[in-house]
């Protein structure tokens, strides 16, 4: 055992070898090599004062403590950097628009129109069609004007009101039935556009009646809280989200 220790000690004392190791190994590995060289130096000094068994036990304990400290110390969770209200405001504003809810729908609608003269319906001028279609509506909040207030242990995020962000009918899903061919009052592209616009408003009213926006507001608050807690320490700050009416 002493022979192995002596040979290894002489290797580590070689300056050129140490220099080569330091250039090709990472910081932790170099620290370990340095630490081992110190232990070996100590063994050489103490070999006549302690028994071989005692020296081995001491070396093992020291190595376990050293390596364990480096391993678990390196795995410690880094603390999140302190952030100002201005920086946090800009971080949220960069998202611009936050859509958190979707409302898929399949509908059937009927369009009907007749020519009028002085408030009277002109006979034989009715035009109509029946349409089935699918669409998707998204709701959320505009974050371009969000405001953030930060105190010692509380962050308040203020946003504009929740609203419908988009409502689109899938053109590929449209199917037209019972379309009239009236030479006195023909169906035009404008009729289809007007009908689609009216149907969208109808769907929006239906969704709002079913508390679509209220549910969206709840999701907005949770999503913004999660976004903020990705930046700040949850144990250090309480986050409150205020959505305008």
C-alpha positions as CSV (number, residue, x, y, z in Angstrom):
1,X,0.0,0.0,0.0
2,X,2.8,2.5,0.9
3,X,4.6,1.6,-2.3
4,X,1.5,2.5,-4.4
5,X,1.0,5.8,-2.4
6,X,4.6,6.8,-2.9
7,X,4.6,6.2,-6.6
8,X,1.3,8.1,-7.1
9,X,2.7,10.9,-4.9
10,X,5.8,11.2,-7.1
11,X,3.5,11.4,-10.2
12,X,1.5,14.2,-8.8
13,X,4.6,16.1,-7.8
14,X,5.7,16.2,-11.4
15,X,5.0,19.8,-12.5
16,X,4.6,19.0,-16.2
17,X,2.0,16.3,-15.5
18,X,-0.1,18.7,-13.3
19,X,0.1,21.4,-15.9
20,X,-1.1,19.0,-18.6
21,X,-4.0,17.8,-16.4
22,X,-5.1,21.4,-15.5
23,X,-5.3,22.2,-19.2
24,X,-7.4,19.2,-20.2
25,X,-9.7,18.7,-17.3
26,X,-12.6,20.7,-15.9
27,X,-12.5,22.7,-12.7
28,X,-14.0,20.0,-10.4
29,X,-11.6,17.3,-11.7
30,X,-8.6,19.6,-11.1
31,X,-9.8,20.3,-7.6
32,X,-10.1,16.5,-6.9
33,X,-6.5,15.9,-8.2
34,X,-5.2,18.7,-6.0
35,X,-7.1,17.4,-3.0
36,X,-5.7,13.9,-3.6
37,X,-2.2,15.3,-3.8
38,X,-2.7,17.0,-0.4
39,X,-4.0,13.8,1.1
40,X,-1.0,11.8,-0.2
41,X,1.4,14.4,1.1
42,X,-0.2,14.2,4.5
43,X,0.0,10.4,4.4
44,X,3.7,10.6,3.7
45,X,4.2,12.9,6.7
46,X,2.0,10.8,9.0
47,X,2.9,7.3,8.0
48,X,5.2,6.8,10.9
49,X,2.8,8.2,13.5
50,X,-0.4,6.3,12.6
51,X,-1.2,2.7,11.6
52,X,-2.0,1.9,8.0
53,X,-5.6,1.1,8.9
54,X,-6.1,4.5,10.7
55,X,-4.7,6.4,7.8
56,X,-7.0,4.5,5.3
57,X,-10.1,5.2,7.4
58,X,-9.2,8.9,7.7
59,X,-8.6,9.2,3.9
60,X,-11.9,7.5,3.0
61,X,-13.9,9.7,5.4
62,X,-12.2,12.9,4.1
63,X,-12.8,11.9,0.4
64,X,-16.5,11.0,1.1
65,X,-17.1,14.4,2.7
66,X,-15.2,16.3,0.0
67,X,-16.8,14.6,-3.0
68,X,-20.3,14.6,-1.4
69,X,-20.0,18.3,-0.7
70,X,-19.0,19.0,-4.3
71,X,-21.8,16.9,-5.7
72,X,-24.7,18.1,-3.6
73,X,-23.4,21.6,-3.5
74,X,-23.4,21.7,-7.3
75,X,-27.0,20.4,-7.3
76,X,-28.4,23.2,-5.1
77,X,-31.3,25.1,-6.6
78,X,-30.1,28.5,-7.8
79,X,-32.1,31.4,-6.5
80,X,-34.1,33.4,-9.0
81,X,-32.7,36.8,-9.8
82,X,-34.5,39.9,-8.3
83,X,-36.6,41.6,-10.9
84,X,-38.1,45.1,-11.0
85,X,-41.7,45.9,-11.7
86,X,-40.6,47.7,-14.9
87,X,-38.8,44.6,-16.2
88,X,-41.6,42.3,-15.2
89,X,-44.1,44.6,-17.0
90,X,-42.1,44.5,-20.2
91,X,-41.7,40.7,-19.9
92,X,-45.5,40.3,-19.8
93,X,-46.2,42.9,-22.5
94,X,-43.9,41.1,-24.8
95,X,-46.5,38.3,-24.9
96,X,-48.9,40.9,-26.4
97,X,-52.0,38.8,-26.6
98,X,-52.9,35.9,-24.3
99,X,-55.5,33.5,-25.7
100,X,-56.5,30.9,-23.1
101,X,-60.0,29.7,-24.1
102,X,-61.4,28.2,-27.3
103,X,-65.1,27.7,-28.2
104,X,-65.7,25.3,-31.1
105,X,-69.1,25.3,-32.7
106,X,-71.2,23.7,-35.4
107,X,-74.3,25.6,-36.5
108,X,-77.1,25.7,-39.0
109,X,-78.4,29.0,-40.2
110,X,-81.0,30.3,-42.6
111,X,-80.9,33.4,-44.6
112,X,-84.0,35.0,-46.1
113,X,-84.5,38.4,-47.8
114,X,-87.1,40.1,-50.0
115,X,-87.1,43.4,-51.9
116,X,-89.1,46.2,-50.3
117,X,-90.8,49.3,-51.6
118,X,-92.0,52.0,-49.3
119,X,-92.0,49.5,-46.4
120,X,-93.9,46.9,-48.3
121,X,-92.5,43.5,-49.3
122,X,-92.5,43.0,-53.0
123,X,-94.1,39.7,-54.0
124,X,-92.0,37.0,-55.7
125,X,-88.7,38.6,-54.7
126,X,-87.8,36.4,-51.8
127,X,-84.3,34.8,-51.8
128,X,-83.0,32.4,-49.2
129,X,-80.5,29.7,-48.4
130,X,-79.7,27.2,-45.6
131,X,-76.2,26.8,-44.4
132,X,-74.3,24.5,-42.1
133,X,-70.9,25.5,-40.9
134,X,-68.2,25.1,-38.2
135,X,-66.1,27.7,-36.5
136,X,-63.7,28.5,-33.7
137,X,-63.7,31.4,-31.3
138,X,-60.8,32.4,-29.0
139,X,-60.9,34.5,-25.9
140,X,-58.3,36.0,-23.7
141,X,-56.8,39.4,-22.8
142,X,-54.6,42.0,-24.5
143,X,-51.4,42.4,-22.5
144,X,-49.9,45.3,-24.4
145,X,-51.0,47.7,-21.7
146,X,-50.6,45.6,-18.6
147,X,-49.4,47.2,-15.4
148,X,-47.3,45.6,-12.7
149,X,-47.0,46.9,-9.1
150,X,-44.3,45.3,-6.9
151,X,-43.9,45.8,-3.1
152,X,-41.7,44.0,-0.6
153,X,-43.6,40.7,-0.8
154,X,-46.5,41.2,-3.2
155,X,-46.9,41.6,-7.0
156,X,-50.1,43.0,-8.5
157,X,-50.7,42.5,-12.2
158,X,-53.4,44.7,-13.7
159,X,-54.8,43.8,-17.2
160,X,-57.6,45.1,-19.5
161,X,-60.9,43.2,-19.6
162,X,-61.2,39.8,-21.0
163,X,-62.7,39.7,-24.6
164,X,-63.2,37.7,-27.7
165,X,-59.9,37.8,-29.6
166,X,-61.0,36.0,-32.8
167,X,-64.0,34.3,-34.2
168,X,-63.6,32.5,-37.6
169,X,-65.9,30.3,-39.6
170,X,-64.1,27.5,-41.4
171,X,-64.8,28.1,-45.1
172,X,-64.1,24.5,-46.0
173,X,-66.9,23.4,-43.6
174,X,-69.6,25.5,-45.2
175,X,-72.4,23.6,-47.0
176,X,-75.3,25.4,-48.7
177,X,-78.8,23.9,-49.0
178,X,-82.1,25.0,-50.5
179,X,-80.6,28.0,-52.3
180,X,-83.2,29.9,-54.3
181,X,-82.7,31.1,-57.9
182,X,-84.8,34.2,-58.1
183,X,-84.1,36.3,-61.2
184,X,-85.7,39.4,-59.6
185,X,-83.6,39.2,-56.4
186,X,-80.4,37.1,-56.9
187,X,-78.2,35.9,-54.1
188,X,-74.9,37.8,-54.0
189,X,-71.5,37.5,-52.3
190,X,-72.6,40.3,-50.0
191,X,-75.5,38.2,-48.8
192,X,-73.1,35.5,-47.7
193,X,-70.8,37.9,-46.0
194,X,-73.6,39.6,-44.2
195,X,-75.0,36.3,-43.1
196,X,-71.6,35.1,-41.8
197,X,-71.2,38.3,-39.8
198,X,-74.6,38.0,-38.2
199,X,-74.0,34.3,-37.3
200,X,-70.7,35.2,-35.6
201,X,-72.4,37.7,-33.4
202,X,-75.1,35.2,-32.6
203,X,-72.5,32.6,-31.5
204,X,-70.7,35.2,-29.4
205,X,-73.9,36.1,-27.6
206,X,-74.6,32.5,-27.0
207,X,-71.1,31.9,-25.6
208,X,-71.2,34.9,-23.3
209,X,-74.6,33.8,-22.0
210,X,-73.0,30.5,-21.1
211,X,-70.3,32.3,-19.0
212,X,-67.5,31.8,-21.6
213,X,-65.8,35.1,-20.6
214,X,-66.1,34.4,-16.9
215,X,-64.4,31.0,-17.3
216,X,-61.8,32.7,-19.5
217,X,-61.0,35.3,-16.8
218,X,-60.3,32.5,-14.3
219,X,-57.9,30.9,-16.8
220,X,-56.2,34.3,-17.5
221,X,-55.5,34.9,-13.8
222,X,-54.0,31.4,-13.4
223,X,-51.9,31.7,-16.5
224,X,-50.5,35.1,-15.6
225,X,-49.7,33.9,-12.1
226,X,-47.8,30.9,-13.5
227,X,-45.9,33.2,-15.9
228,X,-44.9,35.5,-13.0
229,X,-43.8,32.6,-10.8
230,X,-41.5,31.4,-13.5
231,X,-39.6,34.6,-12.9
232,X,-39.9,35.3,-9.2
233,X,-39.7,33.1,-6.1
234,X,-43.1,31.7,-5.2
235,X,-42.1,31.5,-1.5
236,X,-41.0,35.2,-1.5
237,X,-43.9,36.8,-3.4
238,X,-47.7,36.7,-3.4
239,X,-49.0,37.3,-6.9
240,X,-52.4,38.9,-7.5
241,X,-54.0,39.5,-10.9
242,X,-56.7,42.1,-11.4
243,X,-58.7,42.0,-14.6
244,X,-60.8,45.1,-15.6
245,X,-64.5,44.7,-15.9
